[in-house]
Amino acid sequence: MAILAGDFRTGLTLTIDGDPWQVLEFMHVKPGKGAAILKTKMKNLKTGATQERNFNASTKFEPANIVKKQATFSYEADKVYYFMDTETYDMYELNEDLIGFQKYFIVDGMEVNLLFFENDLLNVQIPEKVELVIAETAPAIKGAPSNQTKDAVTNTGLKILVPQFIAEGEHVVVYTADGKYAGRA
């Protein structure tokens, strides 16, 4: 079943030149003359590279067959993250470079989905929100407005802004898409 470029949506995965690509952003552009084009920002799921590409709205693509397997994060050593398949107990490893920004949200024992394309492990999919512990932050400033924030560092090394009332050792919820504070846990 082919997918038309005009039917793109954010998060769609498709096969281009034998590699799986994910649509990150897209915009329909209608120039003064000629057919409409689709400007996209896409991520190669094998290499992690992002590219801006333009397509004719009638271009057809094949969907990428991405398989998800449930796994549990086991440990990290020498910038390699190890995950155990919850059904077969097989161990899988992903390099920190491939995981990227998501490394700040992966904690011991976390349930994740491993993403596979043609039996190749591509990446890990983590929940939208995770619970982290504040490892470092300054004490609250007395008399500071309630909407004022301060810098904090989580147990995973992520630097975030938190409200003044958050203290070291507190559990907070953080959005994994942008690393922003979502609330107390």
Backbone as JSON, one array per atom type, in Angstrom:
{
  "sequence": "MAILAGDFRTGLTLTIDGDPWQVLEFMHVKPGKGAAILKTKMKNLKTGATQERNFNASTKFEPANIVKKQATFSYEADKVYYFMDTETYDMYELNEDLIGFQKYFIVDGMEVNLLFFENDLLNVQIPEKVELVIAETAPAIKGAPSNQTKDAVTNTGLKILVPQFIAEGEHVVVYTADGKYAGRA",
  "N": [[0.85, -1.18, 0.0], [0.89, 1.97, -1.07], [2.07, 5.21, -0.03], [1.13, 8.5, -0.48], [3.02, 11.51, -0.97], [1.59, 13.78, -0.42], [-0.05, 12.95, 1.62], [1.4, 12.91, 3.93], [2.19, 12.86, 7.45], [3.16, 13.97, 10.7], [5.54, 11.91, 12.27], [5.16, 9.71, 10.67], [6.48, 6.76, 9.2], [8.52, 5.72, 6.53], [9.84, 3.98, 3.65], [12.71, 4.9, 1.96], [14.92, 4.68, -0.61], [15.68, 2.16, 0.39], [16.12, 2.57, 3.09], [14.77, 3.19, 6.38], [12.79, 6.01, 7.04], [11.67, 8.76, 9.03], [9.07, 11.1, 9.24], [9.57, 14.26, 10.46], [8.82, 16.96, 10.37], [6.6, 18.77, 8.22], [5.51, 20.67, 5.36], [3.16, 22.0, 3.2], [3.71, 23.56, 0.12], [2.75, 25.92, -2.19], [3.85, 27.02, -5.06], [3.89, 29.93, -7.21], [3.67, 29.11, -9.89], [3.15, 25.91, -11.39], [3.15, 22.58, -9.88], [2.13, 21.7, -6.51], [4.48, 21.45, -3.84], [6.06, 19.45, -1.32], [7.64, 20.33, 1.53], [9.89, 18.85, 3.67], [11.16, 17.75, 6.84], [13.18, 15.2, 7.7], [14.1, 12.14, 9.36], [16.64, 9.77, 9.22], [16.23, 6.61, 10.26], [18.1, 4.6, 10.58], [20.68, 5.74, 10.61], [20.37, 8.02, 12.11], [20.64, 10.55, 11.15], [19.4, 13.76, 10.15], [17.51, 15.31, 7.57], [16.56, 17.83, 5.23], [14.1, 17.61, 2.87], [12.54, 17.85, -0.36], [9.49, 17.08, -1.97], [7.4, 16.12, -4.71], [3.92, 16.45, -4.48], [2.52, 14.26, -5.42], [4.23, 12.09, -5.33], [5.0, 8.69, -4.62], [5.43, 6.46, -1.85], [6.68, 3.59, -0.06], [5.41, 2.19, 2.96], [7.39, 1.96, 5.95], [8.21, -1.02, 7.53], [8.16, -1.14, 10.68], [9.02, -2.85, 13.53], [8.04, -3.36, 16.86], [9.43, -4.25, 19.97], [8.95, -5.2, 23.31], [11.03, -4.25, 26.0], [13.38, -4.16, 28.74], [15.34, -1.72, 30.33], [18.62, -2.46, 31.19], [21.41, -1.83, 31.92], [24.12, 0.62, 31.62], [27.24, 0.91, 30.04], [30.38, 2.13, 29.25], [29.34, 4.02, 27.37], [27.45, 2.51, 26.04], [24.24, 1.22, 25.84], [22.3, -1.26, 27.41], [19.69, -3.52, 26.81], [17.05, -5.73, 27.76], [15.09, -8.14, 26.24], [11.76, -8.65, 27.09], [10.31, -10.98, 26.65], [11.92, -13.02, 25.4], [14.29, -12.83, 26.73], [16.6, -12.05, 25.46], [19.54, -10.09, 24.96], [20.06, -6.74, 23.97], [21.95, -4.14, 22.47], [22.6, -0.64, 22.34], [24.29, 2.11, 20.99], [25.32, 5.13, 22.62], [25.42, 7.38, 20.95], [23.49, 6.86, 19.03], [21.16, 6.75, 20.56], [21.03, 9.32, 21.57], [19.55, 12.36, 22.72], [17.65, 11.09, 24.24], [18.92, 9.61, 26.18], [18.98, 10.87, 28.62], [16.65, 10.25, 29.87], [16.38, 7.6, 30.37], [16.16, 5.19, 32.77], [17.2, 2.83, 35.34], [15.68, -0.34, 35.03], [13.56, 0.54, 33.49], [10.71, 0.23, 31.39], [10.68, -0.12, 27.93], [10.27, 0.32, 24.35], [11.81, -1.45, 21.79], [12.87, -0.62, 18.57], [12.71, -2.14, 15.45], [13.89, -2.67, 12.12], [13.67, -4.64, 9.41], [14.91, -6.74, 10.89], [17.05, -5.36, 12.0], [18.22, -3.57, 14.76], [17.05, -0.42, 15.44], [16.52, 1.81, 17.2], [15.47, 3.09, 20.41], [12.3, 3.42, 21.96], [10.86, 5.6, 24.16], [8.7, 6.39, 27.01], [6.29, 9.19, 26.94], [6.44, 10.83, 29.18], [8.6, 10.86, 32.01], [9.7, 9.81, 35.27], [11.99, 11.44, 37.27], [14.77, 12.05, 39.53], [15.69, 14.87, 41.43], [18.95, 15.8, 41.55], [20.74, 17.9, 42.01], [20.25, 21.24, 43.04], [19.67, 24.7, 43.71], [18.85, 26.13, 46.93], [15.47, 27.22, 47.7], [14.54, 30.62, 47.03], [13.69, 32.9, 49.41], [10.62, 34.61, 49.44], [10.47, 34.77, 46.7], [8.69, 35.01, 43.6], [6.0, 32.72, 42.82], [6.01, 31.76, 40.24], [8.59, 31.85, 39.38], [11.57, 30.31, 38.2], [14.28, 27.93, 38.71], [17.61, 26.6, 38.15], [18.25, 23.11, 37.79], [19.6, 19.8, 38.23], [19.12, 16.54, 37.15], [19.08, 13.06, 38.3], [20.01, 11.7, 36.1], [21.61, 13.43, 34.79], [20.45, 15.41, 33.3], [19.84, 18.81, 32.62], [17.51, 21.02, 33.85], [14.8, 23.42, 34.16], [13.16, 24.24, 37.12], [10.38, 24.87, 39.37], [10.66, 27.2, 42.15], [10.03, 25.93, 44.6], [10.9, 23.28, 44.48], [13.07, 20.83, 45.77], [16.34, 19.3, 46.41], [16.52, 15.78, 45.87], [13.83, 15.4, 45.45], [11.18, 13.86, 43.58], [10.4, 14.31, 40.23], [8.31, 14.87, 37.33], [9.08, 14.69, 33.93], [8.89, 15.88, 30.59], [9.69, 13.91, 27.81], [10.08, 14.68, 25.19], [11.05, 17.31, 25.04], [12.42, 17.77, 27.38], [11.37, 19.27, 29.49], [10.11, 20.42, 32.63], [7.33, 18.84, 34.13], [5.84, 18.46, 36.39], [5.4, 17.6, 39.9], [6.18, 14.31, 41.08]],
  "CA": [[0.0, 0.0, 0.0], [1.75, 3.14, -1.23], [1.69, 6.44, 0.66], [1.42, 9.7, -1.27], [3.68, 12.57, -0.21], [0.54, 14.7, 0.01], [-0.71, 12.39, 2.8], [2.35, 12.84, 5.05], [1.85, 13.41, 8.76], [4.3, 13.89, 11.61], [5.73, 10.6, 12.87], [5.01, 8.67, 9.66], [7.73, 6.13, 8.78], [8.45, 5.17, 5.2], [11.1, 3.49, 3.1], [13.26, 5.67, 0.85], [16.21, 4.1, -1.0], [15.97, 1.01, 1.22], [16.29, 2.94, 4.5], [13.56, 3.72, 7.03], [12.81, 7.45, 7.34], [10.52, 9.24, 9.79], [8.74, 12.5, 8.97], [9.6, 15.07, 11.68], [8.02, 18.15, 10.07], [6.3, 18.9, 6.81], [4.74, 21.86, 5.02], [2.75, 22.08, 1.8], [4.05, 24.85, -0.47], [2.18, 26.07, -3.53], [4.51, 28.14, -5.74], [3.03, 30.66, -8.15], [3.45, 28.27, -11.06], [3.5, 24.51, -11.22], [2.49, 21.73, -8.89], [2.47, 21.91, -5.11], [5.56, 20.61, -3.34], [6.02, 19.18, 0.11], [8.94, 20.51, 2.18], [9.9, 17.99, 4.85], [12.36, 17.49, 7.64], [13.07, 13.77, 7.93], [15.2, 11.5, 10.1], [16.98, 8.42, 8.82], [16.19, 5.84, 11.5], [19.29, 3.75, 10.68], [21.88, 6.53, 10.91], [20.05, 9.11, 13.03], [20.84, 11.83, 10.46], [18.2, 14.46, 9.7], [17.65, 15.97, 6.28], [15.4, 18.53, 4.68], [13.89, 17.11, 1.52], [11.35, 18.34, -1.03], [8.86, 16.07, -2.8], [6.18, 16.43, -5.42], [2.82, 15.94, -3.65], [2.01, 12.99, -5.96], [5.24, 11.05, -5.21], [4.53, 7.57, -3.81], [6.43, 5.79, -1.03], [6.24, 2.4, 0.65], [5.55, 2.34, 4.42], [8.47, 1.18, 6.57], [7.67, -2.0, 8.46], [8.88, -1.02, 11.94], [8.53, -3.8, 14.52], [8.35, -2.96, 18.24], [9.54, -5.32, 20.96], [9.08, -4.68, 24.67], [12.29, -4.58, 26.65], [13.68, -3.47, 29.98], [16.7, -1.21, 30.38], [19.4, -3.17, 32.2], [22.52, -1.01, 32.42], [24.91, 1.36, 30.65], [28.67, 0.78, 30.28], [31.2, 2.67, 28.16], [28.46, 4.69, 26.41], [26.6, 1.53, 25.37], [23.05, 0.95, 26.66], [21.91, -2.65, 27.26], [18.27, -3.75, 27.03], [16.7, -7.15, 27.75], [13.76, -8.47, 25.7], [10.97, -9.18, 28.2], [9.77, -12.3, 26.32], [12.94, -14.02, 25.08], [15.45, -12.55, 27.57], [17.75, -11.69, 24.64], [20.11, -8.78, 25.28], [20.32, -5.87, 22.84], [22.74, -2.98, 22.86], [22.54, 0.54, 21.5], [25.32, 3.09, 21.28], [24.81, 6.41, 23.12], [25.26, 8.31, 19.83], [22.22, 6.55, 18.37], [20.08, 7.09, 21.48], [20.99, 10.78, 21.59], [18.97, 13.1, 23.84], [16.82, 10.18, 25.05], [19.73, 9.01, 27.25], [18.69, 11.56, 29.88], [15.35, 9.81, 30.39], [16.41, 6.16, 30.57], [16.57, 4.85, 34.14], [17.25, 1.39, 35.61], [14.42, -1.07, 35.09], [12.51, 1.2, 32.69], [10.1, -0.51, 30.27], [10.79, 0.63, 26.68], [10.06, -0.44, 23.11], [12.93, -1.44, 20.86], [12.37, -0.49, 17.21], [13.47, -2.93, 14.5], [13.56, -2.59, 10.7], [14.31, -5.78, 8.74], [15.71, -7.41, 11.92], [18.12, -4.5, 12.51], [17.79, -2.7, 15.86], [17.22, 0.98, 15.05], [16.55, 2.74, 18.32], [14.61, 2.79, 21.53], [11.18, 4.34, 22.12], [10.6, 5.77, 25.59], [7.41, 7.03, 27.27], [6.21, 10.65, 26.76], [6.86, 11.45, 30.44], [9.31, 9.96, 32.92], [9.94, 10.31, 36.62], [13.41, 11.56, 37.58], [15.06, 12.59, 40.85], [16.53, 16.06, 41.39], [20.22, 15.52, 42.22], [21.33, 19.17, 42.43], [19.53, 22.48, 42.8], [19.88, 25.69, 44.76], [17.68, 26.24, 47.81], [14.46, 28.21, 47.28], [14.77, 32.0, 47.45], [12.53, 33.35, 50.2], [9.92, 35.76, 48.88], [10.47, 34.73, 45.24], [7.36, 34.72, 43.04], [5.77, 31.29, 42.63], [6.25, 31.36, 38.85], [10.02, 31.95, 39.09], [12.22, 29.0, 38.13], [15.72, 27.85, 39.01], [18.28, 25.5, 37.49], [18.36, 21.85, 38.53], [20.19, 18.68, 37.5], [18.48, 15.28, 37.56], [19.98, 11.93, 38.55], [20.54, 11.23, 34.82], [22.48, 14.46, 34.24], [19.67, 16.38, 32.53], [19.69, 20.13, 33.22], [16.16, 21.52, 33.6], [14.31, 24.51, 35.0], [12.1, 23.78, 38.0], [9.88, 25.93, 40.25], [11.46, 27.49, 43.34], [9.73, 25.06, 45.73], [11.48, 21.94, 44.29], [14.33, 20.67, 46.51], [17.12, 18.12, 46.06], [15.94, 14.52, 46.32], [12.42, 15.27, 45.06], [10.86, 13.18, 42.32], [9.65, 15.18, 39.32], [7.94, 14.31, 36.04], [9.68, 15.47, 32.86], [8.51, 15.52, 29.22], [10.86, 13.38, 27.12], [10.25, 15.31, 23.88], [11.85, 18.53, 25.14], [13.14, 17.83, 28.64], [10.81, 20.29, 30.36], [9.44, 20.04, 33.88], [5.88, 18.65, 33.97], [5.2, 18.51, 37.7], [5.93, 16.68, 40.92], [5.76, 12.92, 40.89]],
  "C": [[0.89, 1.24, 0.0], [1.17, 4.35, -0.49], [2.08, 7.61, -0.24], [2.08, 10.74, -0.39], [2.66, 13.58, 0.31], [-0.2, 14.23, 1.25], [0.22, 12.28, 4.01], [1.74, 13.4, 6.31], [3.07, 13.21, 9.66], [4.35, 12.51, 12.25], [5.61, 9.45, 11.89], [6.39, 8.09, 9.31], [7.54, 5.5, 7.42], [9.82, 4.75, 4.72], [11.49, 4.34, 1.9], [14.66, 5.12, 0.6], [16.64, 2.97, -0.07], [16.18, 1.29, 2.7], [14.98, 3.43, 5.09], [13.75, 5.18, 7.39], [11.55, 7.81, 8.1], [10.33, 10.72, 9.49], [8.69, 13.24, 10.31], [8.72, 16.3, 11.53], [7.71, 18.14, 8.59], [5.45, 20.14, 6.58], [4.43, 21.81, 3.52], [3.05, 23.48, 1.29], [3.5, 24.88, -1.89], [2.86, 27.28, -4.18], [3.54, 28.8, -6.72], [2.69, 29.84, -9.38], [3.77, 26.83, -10.69], [2.74, 23.82, -10.1], [2.95, 22.06, -7.48], [3.63, 20.97, -4.73], [5.42, 20.46, -1.83], [7.44, 19.34, 0.64], [8.9, 19.72, 3.46], [11.23, 18.06, 5.57], [12.2, 16.04, 8.08], [14.3, 13.25, 8.65], [15.4, 10.09, 9.57], [17.09, 7.6, 10.1], [17.38, 4.89, 11.65], [20.49, 4.54, 11.16], [21.63, 7.62, 11.94], [20.19, 10.48, 12.39], [19.5, 12.43, 10.06], [18.52, 15.21, 8.41], [16.39, 16.73, 5.96], [15.29, 18.09, 3.23], [12.59, 17.66, 0.96], [10.83, 17.23, -1.95], [7.68, 16.67, -3.54], [5.05, 15.78, -4.62], [2.28, 14.61, -4.15], [3.04, 11.85, -5.89], [4.74, 9.96, -4.25], [5.7, 6.91, -3.08], [5.82, 4.53, -0.41], [6.38, 2.64, 2.15], [6.7, 1.47, 4.93], [7.84, 0.24, 7.59], [8.53, -1.99, 9.73], [8.22, -1.96, 12.95], [8.98, -3.34, 15.9], [8.4, -4.2, 19.12], [9.69, -4.68, 22.33], [10.38, -5.16, 25.28], [12.42, -3.77, 27.93], [15.12, -2.98, 29.92], [17.44, -1.89, 31.51], [20.51, -2.3, 32.79], [23.2, -0.3, 31.26], [26.37, 1.18, 31.03], [29.42, 1.27, 29.05], [30.36, 3.24, 27.02], [27.67, 3.72, 25.53], [25.48, 1.17, 26.34], [22.57, -0.46, 26.35], [20.45, -2.82, 27.67], [17.99, -5.25, 26.94], [15.26, -7.3, 27.24], [12.97, -9.14, 26.81], [10.38, -10.56, 27.92], [10.85, -13.36, 26.15], [14.18, -13.91, 25.97], [16.73, -12.33, 26.77], [18.23, -10.31, 25.05], [20.39, -8.03, 23.97], [21.12, -4.67, 23.33], [22.61, -1.87, 21.82], [23.61, 1.53, 21.96], [24.67, 4.42, 21.71], [24.57, 7.41, 21.99], [23.92, 8.1, 19.13], [21.04, 6.94, 19.26], [19.92, 8.6, 21.59], [20.42, 11.35, 22.87], [18.14, 12.21, 24.77], [17.59, 9.57, 26.22], [19.43, 9.63, 28.6], [17.4, 11.06, 30.55], [15.3, 8.31, 30.68], [16.98, 5.86, 31.95], [16.49, 3.34, 34.34], [15.86, 0.79, 35.71], [13.29, -0.49, 34.26], [12.03, 0.28, 31.57], [10.13, 0.39, 29.04], [10.36, -0.26, 25.52], [11.32, -0.33, 22.28], [12.35, -1.45, 19.45], [13.29, -1.23, 16.24], [12.96, -2.68, 13.08], [14.36, -3.69, 10.01], [15.32, -6.46, 9.67], [16.92, -6.62, 12.41], [17.55, -3.61, 13.61], [18.11, -1.26, 15.48], [17.43, 1.89, 16.25], [15.61, 2.25, 19.4], [13.51, 3.84, 21.57], [10.84, 4.39, 23.6], [9.25, 6.44, 25.79], [7.46, 8.55, 27.08], [6.67, 11.41, 27.99], [7.58, 10.41, 31.27], [9.5, 10.64, 34.27], [11.44, 10.29, 36.88], [13.57, 12.17, 38.97], [15.98, 13.8, 40.69], [17.79, 15.77, 42.22], [20.86, 16.79, 42.76], [20.39, 20.32, 42.1], [19.81, 23.42, 43.97], [18.66, 25.7, 45.68], [16.72, 27.33, 47.29], [14.82, 29.59, 47.81], [13.52, 32.47, 48.17], [11.94, 34.6, 49.54], [9.9, 35.8, 47.37], [9.06, 34.43, 44.74], [7.22, 33.23, 42.72], [6.04, 30.84, 41.19], [7.72, 31.47, 38.46], [10.64, 30.56, 39.12], [13.69, 29.1, 38.52], [16.29, 26.64, 38.28], [18.32, 24.28, 38.4], [18.99, 20.81, 37.62], [19.57, 17.41, 38.05], [19.53, 14.2, 37.79], [20.57, 11.36, 37.26], [21.46, 12.25, 34.16], [21.76, 15.52, 33.42], [19.55, 17.69, 33.29], [18.33, 20.68, 32.83], [15.88, 22.73, 34.48], [13.14, 23.98, 35.81], [11.6, 24.96, 38.83], [10.74, 26.06, 41.51], [11.24, 26.48, 44.47], [10.33, 23.66, 45.62], [12.85, 21.9, 44.98], [15.07, 19.42, 46.02], [16.46, 16.87, 46.64], [14.48, 14.34, 45.93], [12.29, 14.57, 43.72], [10.0, 14.12, 41.5], [9.33, 14.41, 38.04], [8.45, 15.25, 34.96], [9.18, 14.96, 31.51], [9.76, 15.06, 28.47], [11.09, 14.04, 25.76], [11.19, 16.52, 23.96], [12.61, 18.69, 26.45], [12.64, 18.9, 29.6], [10.08, 19.68, 31.55], [7.93, 19.94, 33.63], [5.14, 18.72, 35.29], [5.91, 17.59, 38.69], [5.4, 15.28, 40.65], [4.9, 12.47, 42.06]]
}
